[in-house]
Amino acid sequence: MGPMRFPESITNTETNETLPVNDMKLVFQLADVMNQLNTGDANFTINFIPWIQNSPNGLYYYNGFKKSNGLPPTITEISNNENLTVQAPVDPLVTNVTDLVEELTCSPEVMARTARNVFTAHKAWLNSGLGGLGGDDWSEFAYLHNYLKYSLNVTDQALVTTGATAGAPFWDTMLPYSFYPHVDPITRMGRSIERAEYLPETSQVRLSWKNNFADTAFESDVYDYAIVAAPFSKVRSWRFPNTLFDPTLRDAIISMPFTTVCKVALQFSTRFWEHYAQPIIGGCSTATDIPGIGSICYPSYNINASGPGVMLASYTNADFGLRFASYSEAEHVQYVLNAMIEIHGDVARSQYTGKYNRRCWVLDPLESASWASPDIGMHKLYISAYFRTENNVSEPSILVVQDSKGQI
């Protein structure tokens, strides 16, 4: 439920120029190296799957509107005929603001700079990304309402409607597994670390855990260094006895906000969406205003294959990513299935196999969240702290520890 998508290139829609995303070359180079190390072992070979982000025949289901054939219009039909949608009045000022936000955040120039060097582009954004103002110094609300003086209503409507997504042409689930045969002999699994203590007498780090949460005594081992890549959503519950960190790093561990996501994938007996008169071939273009559904994605692999197909029927974050965690699994899955039936028709009901996968990351005991969502100022303040080693502990925020014998 969490495969990685890698953007290989960005195409400027105005000039049709295609630029490689340079920092992603590191990923592809790593894959080449791992495939060389794992030559002959198909279980750990990395094969990238071309990813389809957008489909011109994705469905547009808003306000319950459908065509005479029982399906919603496609996004292409919507772009060619606005009468296929319910036209709600839009304040011209809201349009001005959404255009401004898009120009600031994903104009062709911004995207080109990001493709060439994401690190310098990020630094430039932090320093002067908002028309000369620091991009990490203003919230979207404060910039639009307090600085540009748009009204509360215009600001609110613009913030609800703005947003940008980037296509990713490759998809992979094997990259982490490719390391397994090389690190398994020196890796200790099944330890949920709860404490990390610096030992100044030996300049080492003691890590402690319990084999069962009901145990009263800790187990522990001592290591030379610890690289903590567990998310701060987990690390903030650790104890650091007799170990003081710089206040900046301490505050990052304690204060970093996190977003949470829920996904529901449903299996159908055929890939019925590929057999429409206007077939949907991959992509995450189907959109709906059914609350809490979020993104809907069709598989990019085995196009036009026979047999069952799996649809990512709901990928929702932020508030709904948290709310749905309070649903029972059965209730959440049924809610999403009902939405797919409403959008795609009874074919979704008749071809649903009863098989599904549902994951809400806030319920994951190893993560308790999905990704970090820094507040204003946190980029500039915290990033440098992540790269400093304090008390023989580094926090690039998986847990990797190494002792003097090379044991990881």
N, C-alpha and C positions, 0 to 999 in steps of 0.2 A: 504493500500500500504506500510505499515511499520511494519509488525508483527515482533516480536522478535524471534530470533533463539538462543537456549541455548546449548552450547557444554557440554555434560554430561561426556564424556571420550575421551581419546586420545589413539590410538593404535600404538605402535612402529612397523613399517613395517619390521624392521630387526629382532626383537626378538619375535614379535607377542604378546608382553606384553601390556595389557590394563590398563591404569591408570585413575582414576576419576579426573575430573577437580574440585578441592576442592572448589574454590571460588564460583562456580555455585551452590554448595549445599545451599548457602544462599537463592538463588532464589527459589529452590524447597521447602525449609523450609518455606519461606514466603508464597508460594502458599498453603501449608498445613494449615497454620494459617488462611489465608483468607478464605479458604474453610470451616474451622470450624466456623468462624464468620458468614459466609453466608449460613450455612446449610439450605437446603430446597429451596433456591432461585436459580433456574437454570440460571436466567439471569446474575448472577454474580459468577457462579461456574467456576473455572479454570480447564480445561481439556487439558493437553498437547497432541499435535499431533506428532507422530514420524516423523521426518524430514529426507528426503532422499537428501543428498547433491550431490552424484555422481551416475551416471547410466552408465553401460558398453556400452549401446547402444546409448548414446548421439552422435549426428551427428558432423562430422568434415568437415565444408564447407569453404575451402580456395582455392583461385585462380580459383574459378568457377568449380572445379572438381566434377563430379558426376559419379555414377556407371550406368550401363545399365538400371537399374530399375528406374532411374530418381531421386534417392536420393543420398546424399553425403555418403561417407563411415562412419562407426561408429568409435568411438575412439578405440574400441577393434580391429577392422580390421586394423586401422592405425598402432597400436602397433605390429601387426603380419605381416604386409606387407607394407613396406615403399614405394613400387611402387604405392600405392594408393594416394600418395601425390606428389606435385610438389617439387622436391628436390632442394632447394636453397643452394648454398655454404655457409658454416659457418666457420668463422675463428676459429681454435682450441683455440686461446687465449680467445675468447668470451665464449666458452664452459667452459674453466677453471675458468673464472670470475663468470659465473652463478652458477657453482658448489660451488665456494667459498662463494658466497652470501647466497646460500641455507644452507650451512654448518653453517654459522655464525648465521643465523636468524631462521632456523627451522630444525636443526639437531635433532635426537632423544633425545639427552641429553638436548638441549634447551627446547624442547617441554615437556619433563618429568619434568624439573624444574618448568616450567610454570604451569603445571597441579597440582603440589604439592603445590605451593604457588606463585601466580602470582605477589604478591607484592615484595617478596624477589628476584624473578627472574628479575623483572623490575629494581630493584635497582642494581642488579649485572650487568645487561646490561648497565645501565647508567655509572657504574664505570669502567667496564673492558670488555664490550661485544665484542669489536673489537680486539680480540686476545691480550687482555691486555690494549687496549686503550679504553677510555670512549666512549660508544655508542652514547651519546648525544653531543659529542664534534666534531664529523665529519659528514659531509654530505656523502651520498653514492658516489657522484662524487669526493669529495675531498679525501676520503679514497682510492678509486680505482686509481685515476689519480695522485694526489699529493703525497700520501704516498706510495702506491704500485707501482707507476710509469707506469701503463698501459697507452697506447696511448689514445688520444682523441676519435678516432674511436672505439676502443675496449670498452672503458668506456661507450660511448654513446650507442652502440649496446647492451651491457650487461644490462644497466639500462632500456632499452626499453623492453627487454625480460624477466627480472626477476620478481618474484612475487610469493606469496604463499597464499593459501586459506585454511581455516580450516573447516572441516565438523561439522555440528551441528545437533545432533540427535533429538532435540525437538523443537517445534514451538508453539508459543502462541500469541494470540491477546487479551486475557481477563484480564491479570494481572492488568493493570492500572484501568480497569473498576471495578474490585472487590472492590476497595476502595470507590466507589461512595456512597453506602448507609451509610457509616460511616462518611464521611467528607462533604457530600452535605449540611446538615443543618447548618454548620458553615463555608461554603465556599462562597465567593463572586466571581461571574464570570462576564465576559464582561467588565473588566477594563483593558485597555491597558496602563500600567504605562509608564509615560514619565519623571518623576522626582522623585528623592529620596533625602531627606534633613535630615541631623542629627540635632536634637534640643538639644544642650548641657544643656539648662536650666532644662530640664526634663529627659534627657538621653533617648529620644525616636526618632522615625523615622517618618517623614511625607512623604507619598506617594501621588503623584498627577497624574491625568489623565484628559482626555477630553472625554465627551460622544460622541462627533462628532469631526472629525479632523478640521472642519471649525469653531469650537467654539473659542471664544477669551479668555474665562476664564477657569481656571482649577478647577476641583473638587479635594478634598483631604480628607484623613483620617490619623490619627496619631496612630502608633503602637509602642509596646515596642521593637520588633526586626523584622528584615526582612531577610529571607533566599532567596537569589536571585538565582534561578536555570534556569532563562531564559538564552539562549545562548548569549555569548558576541557579536555575530553578531547583536543582538538587543540591548543589554545593552550599547554598545558603542555610541548609539544615545541618550541615556538618559542624562538629566542634573542632576548634583549633587550640587545644590547651597549651598554655605557655608560649604561644606563637602569635606575634603581632605583625600585621601587614600594614603597609602604607595606607593612610586613610582613603586615598583614591581607589585603590584596589578593593579595600574593605567595603566601601560604599557601592562599588560596581557589583560585587557579589550580592549585597543585601538589596540593592535598589533596582537593578535592571528589570524593566518590565518585559513580559513575555506574552505572545499571542498564542492562542490555542486553536486547533483545527479538528474537525471531524470529517471523515470520509466514509461513504457507503458505496461498495461495488456490488452489482447484481449480475447474476448469470442468466442468460436466456438461451433457449434451445437452438436458436439460429441468430445470425447477425442481421436481423430483419431490417435495420436502418440502412443497410447497404443495398437493399432490394426495393427501396422506394423508387417511384418514377424519377424523383430527384434524389439520387442516393447520397447518403452522408458517409463520406470516406474519411474516417479519423477526425481529429480536431476537437476543440473545446468551444465551438462557436454557438452551440445551442444555448439560448438564454431564456430565463423566465423570471417572472415576479412572484412565483410561489415562494412564500417566506421560508428562508433557511436552506434552500436547495443549493444556491451558489453555482459553482461551475459544474457542467455536465460534459464528460469527455468520452469519446468513442475510441476504440483501440486502433493504434497505428500499425499494428503488426498483423500478418496473415490476412491481408485484405482479400475479401471475396472467398474466404475459406468456408468449407462446409463444417457442420458441427456447431457446438455452443460458442457463444461470444459473451464477453464480459464488458459491461458498461460501468464507468465510474459515474454513478447516478447522482452523487452529491459530494461536493467538495466545498465546505463552508468554513469560514474562520471568524475571528473577532467574536462578537457577542453570541452568535448562533453556534460557533465552535465550542463555546462554553455551555450554552443552554442545553444543547442536545446531549451533553454528557449526563444530564439529570434524567433523561429518558431511559427506560429499559431498552436493552438491545432490540428486542422484538418490536417494541413500539416505534423506535427510531427507524428500523428497516421498513416496517409497514408504511410509515409516513412517506418515506422516499419512494417506495414502490407505487403507492397511490399517486404520487406526483408524476412518475414516469408513465403511468397508465393515462393520466389526464392529458399529458403532452402528446404521447405517441399513439394513444388509442388502445383498444382491447387486445391488440396483438401483444402488447407488453404484459397484459394479465395472463393470456393463454400460454405464452412462451416462457414465462418466468419459471425457472427450474426449482426454486426454493433454496438455491445456494447463494450465499452472500458473504461478504467480508465487511465488517464495520470496525472502524478504529477511531477513537477519540484520544488524542495524545495527552490530554490532561489526566486521563486514567492510566497512562503508561507509568508504571512504578520506576522506570529507569530515566524518565524525562520530565513528566508532570507538566509539559508544555510543548509547543511546536517550534517556535523560533523567537529569538530576541527582537524586541521592538523598542529601540532606544528612544527616550524622550529628548527634548531639546537640550543641546549642550553635551549630551552623553557621548556622542561620537568623538568630539574634540577632547573631552576630558578623560575618557576611559581607555581609548584604544592604545595609547602609549603604555598604560599600566599593564595591559595584557602581555606585553613583550618583555617585561622586566621579571627577572628571577629573584624572588624574595624568600629567604629561609629555605633555600634549595627547592622551592616550589615555583613552578611556572603555570600560568593560568590562560592558555589559549582558548579556554572555555568551551568519550571513551577515556579512560584513565590509563596512562602509561607510566610505569615506574621501573626503575632500573637500579640494581645493586651492583656491587663491585665485581660480581661474577658474570655480569651480563644478563642476569635473570630479569625478564620483563613481567 
